[in-house]
Amino acid sequence: MIGVAWSGGRVHWKDALRRISIGITIGTGLSAFFWVPVILEASAVHLGRSEVTPFLFDPITTTRNLVHAIRGLDWTSGAILTALPETLIVRPPNHETIPVALLALATLGAVATGVSRTQRGSATRTITIMCAVGVAACLAMNATWVRLAWQTLPVIPVIQYAWRLYGPMSLMAALAGAGFIAAWRPGSRMRAVAIGVATVLVATLATGSLLTRRGTLASSPPPPPDGGMVFARETDRYAGGTTSTGEFLPRTVEISDLTPGVRRGLSVFTDAIPEASWHAGLVRIPSGDAEVTAIDHARNRIIAEVDATTASTVAFHQFMFPGWRATVDGIPAPLAAAPYDESIHASLGYMVVAVPAGRHRVEVAFGTTPARMVGTTVSVVTLGGMLALVFRNLIRWTFVRPRSSPFSLSIPRNPTRIATTGARRGLVTAVPLTIAITATVTVVWQVAHRAPTRLPDDKISFDIDEAVSDRRGITSSPAGSGPGFFPPFVNERTETINGDTRPFLFMHPPSDVTVTLEVPPNAYLQAGLACLPETWETDYGDGVRFHADVTDASGTHTILDRRVNPRARREDRRWIDVWANLGSVAGETVRLTLRTDPAEDLSYDWCGWANPQVVTWDSPRPDPGTSHVWENG
């Protein structure tokens, strides 16, 4: 905008305003890829939840308090040199000190260019005055006088907080400050005064920014944060603390307050559906009888292969925003969000796809939307038009001779020069056209792209139940030992606990199953432990011990040891989802043994492992089997 406005020397204010309008139009077009989707898709997310009032300041009260503080200073004491800056800069909140200094700088610039004879009719004066008006407008939007505008105007909630206007406010104040200095002739006394005043105001801004955020020096610097450290310090706040009021969450997510005025936090998600119950942290079967046999996860895409005995639903661990689409076996399918659950008084918003019985490949992929295509097209066209104009003017200035007067000699043009000029003009035309075509092809590819037939990165690297069924696992039980199952002590079935149906490897103690596999990096054993509901209310029984052991060249190591006793512990009357880390044997070929042992009494030890699999988890987040301790919100 400034470049367009300053492209000439002395101009009338109407001409400067026209140039600024052109600059604003170009800037708006270039940024359309952002603001068009923000406006057109705003209805899909929560907006307007932030409470702006605490961040607004009352100019009258601020001025009155500042005057009282200055009057209370001891002007006869030598300490006034430190007390005055402390009063003017440090004590007032930062969001009050800085805008006032910016407004002062912009106002001085507007007044100086207004009275300066050297800037009369120049673009400098017009831009300086407009920037001063912009600074005043941004400061006014931070005052309590405009509280009603923040609460009622439709577009303002996208900004969220008034103090975010300090960014453009600072840029406009800097331009107005430059105009304040440029208003006076170089070498004049007023130029020196202007530089001094601007320096004092800038120093005030710097001091106010630094002293209101005082820090302490440690004996040694802390270690640089990594992803694990950041996620380990997640706070149990609504929406995770990034927008703790829930703004910009999809409207499919709604967590009701159980106590008026007290918002529940992220623990609602993990309490309702533990992280460990998602296959590889990505997929689960909330209803129906189905088994997840393969999972792939790439940027903006999750693929699951399922084998459904009955019509089922496949859930994906991802919020549903505009742009997500679902396919079943390559055919577009309806994509829904998890419905409101009265038992937890919340809708968790994860994506759900319904599938019929049979083997299916279910994919959810994030792509463009009509609003984003419109915004991208506007930005590309604006960029192409701007480049075309720039190159056209560049060619005119460089290669095209000015028209000769009627009295000048007529000199024929060089054919080589003419050919070169034509080639350059053709290149100038081709550049924006190429950019537009490239952007269009990119958008079309994002919409039409489909994943390859085979999963390139299967998150389920080994299915223990499937290996035993294919006689690739060795079973030991009271009924015998050898490859495959040995009913009735070890067999394959499905079990339903609390409405959740899962594939089940039944193993009556004392039994064990051993498989041989090569452990990939970032591998975990994932399974659901349970004793059957028929054992929960019996007269006898003391539970079962579940063990998982890994045998490598160095010996046998226990990676899981868990006792489950639903008869005595009501909290064990569910699927107990566990993850066991296999990172210590990554890259090795090992024997993995799942074992069930009686605690003491063998009575009613009807138990097993639900969907035991080796999965990979390569996220900086703690693995889902970790008991997460929330920071206080």
N, C-alpha and C positions, 0 to 999 in steps of 0.2 A: 504494500500500500504506500509506504513512504517512498520507495523507489519510483513508483509511477508519479506520485505527486511532485517529487523533486526533479523530475526529468527536464524541467525548464528553468529559466532564471526568474525574472520578475513577471509575475502573472497576476491577473485579477482574481479575487477570491472565488468568483463563480467558476473560473477555469480550474483553480486548485481543487475546488469541491468536486468538479467533474472528474478530475484525475484520481482523487481519493476514492470516489465512487467506483471507478474502474478497478482500482486496486482492491477494494473490498469485494467486488464481484469476482475477481480472479481468485482471491484468497478463499472465498466461500465455495467456489467451484472446485478448487484443489482439495479442500477438506470435506467435500460432499461424501466421500467414501465413509467418513466417520459420522457426521451429524445427521445424514438422511436416515440410516438405520436407527440411530438413537431416538429420533423423533417418531418414525413410523412404527418401531417395535417397542416403544416405551410401555404399551399396554400389556406386554408379556411379562414384565417384571414389576416388583414393588418399588414405587417411587413416592416421594413426599412424606416419608416416615421420619426423616431426621428433624430433630427439634432445633430450629435455627435460633430461637430467641436467646439462649444462653451465650451465643457468640456475637450478638449485636450489642453495641454500646450506645449509651445516651450522650450525645455531644454536650448537652447543657450540663448534665451532672459531671461529666468528665472535666469540662472547662471550669466549673465551680470548684471542684476538688483541687484542681491544679492551681487555681488562683489562691485558694486558702493555704495550700502547701507552700507556695512562694511567699505569701505574706508572713507565714510563721517562721521563716528563716531568719537567722541572726546575721544581718547584712554588715554588721560592724566587726564580726569575727573573721579571722583569717581562714577559718574552715569553710567559708562560703564557696571557695574554689572547688571543693569536693562535694559540698552539700547541694549546690545548685544542679550539677549534672545528675547527681543521684535522684533528685526530686523530679527533674524534667524527663529523664531518660529511663532510669531503672525501675523506679517504683510503679509508674503506671503500667498496666498490662501491655504486652508487646503489640497486641492488635489495636491499641489506641495510640501508642507513641509513633509507630512507623507511618501510618496513613496521614497523620497530621503533618509530619515532616515532608512527605511526598506532596501533599496538597500545597504546602508553603512553597516548595520548589517549583511546582507547576504554575502557581499563581504569579510568582515573580517573573517566570518566563513569559506568561501571557501579558502582564503589565509592561514589561520591558520592550517586547516587540511591538506592543500597541503604541507606545510613545516614541519609539525609535524612528527617526527619519530615514535611516539607511535601509530599514526593512519594510518601508511603506510599499504596499502592492506586491510584496514578494511571497513566494510559497512558504518561506520560513515563518512569516508571521501567521499565515493561515493554519499551518500545521501545528505551530506552538499553541495557538488559541484553542484549536480543536482538541489537542492532547490535554490541555488544562481543563477543558470541559469534561473530557473523559475521566480524568482523575477525580474531579468533583463528583461525577455520577457514580463511580465505583465506591468512593467514600460514603456517599449517601446511601448506597445499597447495604452498607455495613452498620447503618444507624437504626435505632429502634423506631424511627419515624416510618420506615417502609416495611414493618413487620407484616402488615396486611398483604403487601405485594408478594412476599415469600410464601404466604399461606394460600393465595388464591390464583396467581398467574400460572398457566399450564406448563410453560417451558422451563421456568426457573428451577423446579425441583431437580432437574438434571444436574445443576451445579452443586447441589447438596448444601454447601456451606458458604456463607457470605465471604469469609476470609479467602476463598479461592479466587476472588476478584483482585487480590493484591498482586497477582502476577502481571496481568495486563496493566494494572494501575502503575506498577513500578516501571514498566516499559514506556508508558506514556509520560510519566514524570521525568524519566531520563531524557526523552526527546524534548520536552518542554524546558528542562534545565539546559540542554544544549542551545535551544533558542534563546534562553536568557543570556547566555554568554555571547552568542553570535549577534545579539542586538546592538552591541557597541563596537566601535571601530577598534581594530587591533592597535595595541599600544596606548590606548586612551586610559584615563584614570577609571572611568566607569567599567571598562573591561576587566581591570584588575580587581575592582570591588566585586563585580559579578562572580569572578572566579573564586574569590575568597568566601563569599556568601554560599555559593554552591558547594565548596569544599566543606564548610562547617555543617551544612545540612546532610551531606553524604556521610560525614564522620558521625553525625548524630544517628543516622540510620544504622551504620555499622556497629556503633556502640550499643544501641538499643537491642540489636539482634544478638550480640554476643553476651552482654551482661545479664540479659533476662534468661539466658540458658547456661547458667554457670555449671561447670563440670569439675571433677576432681581427678588428679593424676594418681595412677596406681604405680606400685613399685615395678611391676612388669606388665606388659600389654596382655590382654586376654587373647586366647586362641581365636583365630578367624572362625566365624560361624559357618557351619555346613548345614546341609538339608536336614540331617538327623537332629541337630541341635535346635533348629528352628521349630520343627514339628514337635519335638519333645516339650517345648514350652508353649504349646497351644493352650489358649485359655478357654474355659468352659463358658463362652459367651454366645449369645445369639448371633448366628452367621459367622462365628469364628473370630469376631473382633475387628475384621477388616471394615465391615459396615455393620456395626453392632446393633443398629436399628433394623437390620434386615433389608435395607435398600439394595436393589439390583439382584436380589434373589428372584428366581422365577415365581410367578404367582401360584404355581402348582405346589410350592412349599408354604405351609402355614402351620405354625406351632402356637397353639392356644396357651394363654397364661392361666395356670392353675391358681395362682395367687395374684390378685389385682395389682398391677404395677410392677410385678417381678417377672422378668422374661427368663424363660428356660434357655439353656445353651446347647452346645454341640452334643452333650451327653445324651440328649433325647434320641439322636440317631443311633448311637452305639448301644444304648440300653434297649431300644426297640429291636434292632437287628445287629447283633455283635459283628464287628469287623471280620472275625474269624469264620463266620458262617458263609461268607461270599467265596465262591470257588476262585482261587488265585486272586482274591480280593476284588473280583470284577463281576461275577455272574452268580445268580442263584435261581432256584425254582420255587417261587412263593406258593404256587398251587398246581395240582396235578401230579401225575406219576411220570417223572422224566429224569434222565441222567445226562449230565453235562460231560461230554467225552473229549472236547477240545476247545481251547480258548486262544484267541489271538488279540493282541492289543497293540495298536499303533497310534500315532498322533491323530486325534479326531476320529477314531474308529475302534470299535470293539466287535469281534466276531465270536460266536459260540456255535459249536456243533452239539446238538442234543438228540437223544434217542428217547422219544416219548411213548410210553405205553398207552396213555390216555391223553385227551386234550389238556394242554398245560399252558402255563405262562412262564416266560423267561424274563427275569429282571436284570437290569444292567446298573452297575454302581456309578451312576452319572445323572446329574440334574438334567431335565429336559428344557432346553432353550430353543428359540426359533432357529431353524437350520438343521436340527437333528432329524434323520429319516431312518426308517426301518425297512428291511427286506427279509423275506423268508424264501430261501432257495432262489434268490435273485429276483423275486417278484415283490414289488412294493406292498408293504403291509401296514396296517394301522399301528401307530405308536401312541401309547397312552402314558400317563403319569400315575404313580401309586395313589390310590384313593385315600380319602380321609379315614383314619382309623380311630374309632371312638375309644378303644381301649387305652390308647396313648394320647388322645386328644391332639392329634397332629396328622398332617399329610407330609410325608417325607420327600416326595417329589422325584424319586428315581424313576427311570424309564422301564416300561413293561411292554412286552410283545406277546400276543397270544399265538400259539402254534397248535396244529392238529396232531393226532397220533402219528407216529412214524419218525424216521430219521430226517432231521432238517438242519440247514445251515442258516442261522439267524445273525443278521448284521445290523448294527446301528452305526451310521456315519454322519459326521457333521459337515455340511456344505453351505453353499451360499443361499441367500433368500432373495425374493424380488426386490426388497428394499435395499439390500446390499448391492445387488446388480445395478439398480438405478444409481445409487451413490457412486459406485465404482465407474460406471459409464460417464457420469457427469465429470468426475475427476479426470478421467482419461481424456475426454474431449477437451476439457479446459487446458490440460497440460499440452495436448497436441496443438491446439490453437495458439497457445502462448509461444510454444517453440517455433511454430510456423511463422508467427509475426516477428519473433526475434531473428530468426535466420533470414527472413526476407529483408528486414531492415539492414542486417549485417551485409548481405550481398549487395544491396543498393549502395551502401556507403563504401563498399570495398571495390566492386567491379563495374558498376554502371556509371558511365561518364555523365556529368551534368549536361543539360541541353545547351547547345551553342546558340549564340545570338545571331541575328540575320547578317551581321557584319563580320562574323568570324569566318575563318577558312573552313571549308568542308573537307575533313580528312576521313577517308574510308576506314572502317573498323577492321581490326585484325581478325580474320576468320577463326584463328586458334583461340583468340580471346572470347569470341562469340560462342564457340563450342564449349569452352570451359565454363562460361557463365551459365549456359543452358544445363550443363551437367550438374553444376552446383545447385541450381534452382531445382532440378529434379531430385537431388539428394535431400534438399530441404523439405520438399514435399513428401518424400518417402519416409523420413524420420518419424514425424508424428503419426503417419499412417501405419508404420510398423509397430509403434507403441500401442496404438489402438487395437490393431489386429492381435498382438500378443496378449493384451489384457483380455480381449474377448475370448480367445482360445483358452486362456487360463481359467476363466470363469466357467466356460462350457465343460472343460475337463473336470473341474471340481464337482460339477453337478452330475456328470455322466460316469465318473470314475467308479469302477467296481474292483473289489479285491480279487486277487488271483484265486484259482480253484483250490489250491492247496494252501494250508495255513503256513506262512513262512516262519512264524515264531510261536509255536504252540506252548502256552503257559502250563498246560498239563503234560508233564514230560513222562510220567509213568502212572498207569492205573493198576493198582495192586489187585483189586477184585477181578479185573479183566485178565490179568496175568494168571491168576489161579484158575479161572474158568478155562483158559487156553492150555492148562496143564504146564505152564511155565513157572509155577510156584510149587514148593514142597510143603505139604501139610503134615502136621503131627497132632494126633488126637486120640482119645480113648477108643475110637472106632478103627484106628489104623494109621499108617503113615505112607506118604508117597505123593506123586503129583495129583493136583486137582482137589475136588471137594470130597469130604467123608461124612455124609449125612448119618445120623441127625446132629452130630456134634459140630460139624463145620459145613455150612452150605450158604447158598446165595439166595436172597429174597428181597422184598421191599417191606419197610416198616413205617408206620405213621405214628408220630408222637406229637401231641398238641397240635394236630392238624397239618403237620409238616411231614410229607412223605419223601423218603430217601431210599436209594439202593443200600442194601445192608448185608455185610459179611458177618453172618451169625457164627460165633465161636464160643461154644460152651467150655468153661475151664475143666481141666487144664488142656489148652490147645495153643498151637502156634502155626504161623504161616511164614515161610521164608522165600524171598525173591532176590534175584541178582540183577543189578542195574548199574549203569554208569551215571554218577551224580553230576548234573550240570551245575554251573555257577548259580549262586543265589537261590539254592533249592531248599524246600521245606517239605516235611511230611504234614499233610493236612487230612483231618478226619473228624468225624463226629462220634463221640463215645456215648453209649446208652445201655441201660438195662431195660428190658421190655416192660411195658405198663403192667403186665400181669404179675410182676414181682414187687410192685410198690406197696401193696397192702397185705402181704402174706404174714403168717404167724412166725415164720423162721426166715433167716437169711441175714447175712452181714456184708453183702456187696461183693464187688469184683475188683481186682487190680489189673489195670491195663499197662502193658509194657511195650516199648519200641526200642530195639537194639540194632546197632550198626556194627558189622564186623568187617574190618579191613586188615591190611598187612600188620598193623600194630596190635591188633586184638579186638575185643568186643567192648563197645561203649553204649551205655544206656542214654537215649535222648528223650525218653518219655517214661514217666512212672506216675500213674494217677489212679487213685482209688475212688470208685463210684458206688455209693450206697443209697439209692433212692428210698429204701424202706425207712432209714433213719434220718435222712437229710432231704427235706422237701425241695431244696434248691437243685438237687440232682435229678429231679423228675422232668427231664428235658433232654434235647440233644446238647451234649457238652462239646463244643467245637474247639479243637486244639490244633496248634501249629508247633512243629518241632524242627529246629534249625539243623540243616545238613551241611552248613558251610564248611565245617572242619574237614569234610571228606570230598569237597568239590573237585571234580576232574578225575576221581578214582572210581574203579569198579568195586562195588561192595555188596555184601549180603545184608538185606534189611529184613528184620524179623518182627512181626506183630504177635504179641502173646497175651493171653488172658489166663490169670491165675485166681484161684479162690482166695478170699481174705483169710478165712479159717474154715468156714462151713460151706459145703458145696450146694446146699439147699437153694433152689430157685436162682441159680447163677445163670440166668438166660440173658445173654448180653452179646455185644458185637460192635463192629466198626462200620460207621456209615460212610460210604464213598471214600475209602482210603486212597489217596493219590499223592504223588510227588509233584509239587508245583513250583514255579519260579516266581520270585518277588524281587524286582530290581528297582524299587522306589526308594527315595530318601526317607520316606515316612517309616516309622517303626513297623515291623511286620504285624499283621493282624493278631497273631498269637500273643503279643505283648500286652500286659495289663497297663493301659495308659493312665497316668496320674495327671489329671487336669490341673493347670495353674488356676489360681483364683481369678475370676473374671473381673 
